Amino acid sequence: MLFVPLKRPAVRPFPTSYALDVQVMWPLAMQTLAWQSSCWAGKRSVIYPPCAKTIGDGKNSIHRAMYKHQCIWFTGLSGAGKTTIAQAVRDQLRAQGRLVYVLDGDLLRTGLNRDLGFSDQDRSENTRRVAEVARLMVDAGVTVLVALISPFEEDRLNARALFAQGQFAEVFVDAPLLVCMRRDVKGLYAKAQQGGVPAMTGMGSPYQPPTQPDLRLETGVDTLDNCVLQVLAFLQSESL
């Protein structure tokens, strides 16, 4: 039997018109800058999120969203609604074409921070690591929504200090302890009352509420939709 080798298609190089040198940040560029290439009838184009501006020049230029706060830090007790609000805000911003990612404290403890416990020192280290990751993502042009208890005021101030002036906004997701205990979505408060979680924040371990948050959401009395609208209105009012 005669085997006819298939002709290998020619490999076409990246066009020189790309605004980002993908060799510099591959594969991070694919995941965090989310540029998309399209080929149709021999024409290529790069699709960037709307409402963006170019920073830098030449092939090292990048596009960033034209709004000030690029790290929105949601802090509050477990069960206050941090992750729920952050995810809802993310969905709204993505619908506008913006590049957004949620850094969830619980998920990070299953990977990056799985070696940490719940002592005061480990909680501070947990906050520090998340802040460093958020800063790197902001540097890459991503708007980051952090949902993290981050119980200590000093740690949150240190997190803010990593960012340029105006890039960081602290959102206090304020719900009374009794409301969070009544919700108890994860069952942690019930375990804490039985002695199963001795260092539960708000019970066996202190939570220091923000003294001057950029935005305060009263999730004990307000609806999810209203809280999301407040965050979006805040971002709009503070945009460049």
Sequence and secondary structure as in RCSB ss.txt:
>XXXX:A:sequence
MLFVPLKRPAVRPFPTSYALDVQVMWPLAMQTLAWQSSCWAGKRSVIYPPCAKTIGDGKNSIHRAMYKHQCIWFT
GLSGAGKTTIAQAVRDQLRAQGRLVYVLDGDLLRTGLNRDLGFSDQDRSENTRRVAEVARLMVDAGVTVLVALIS
PFEEDRLNARALFAQGQFAEVFVDAPLLVCMRRDVKGLYAKAQQGGVPAMTGMGSPYQPPTQPDLRLETGVDTLD
NCVLQVLAFLQSESL
>XXXX:A:secstr
               TT SS TTTSTTHIIIII  EEEEETTEEEEE  SSEEEESSGGG EEEES S  EEEEE
  TTSSHHHHHHHHHHHHHHTT  EEEEEHHHHTTTTTTT  SSHHHHHHHHHHHHHHHHHHHHTT EEEEE   
  HHHHHHHHHTS TTSEEEEEEE  HHHHHHH TTSHHHHHHTTS TT BTTTB     SS SEEEETTTS HH
HHHHHHHHHHHHT  
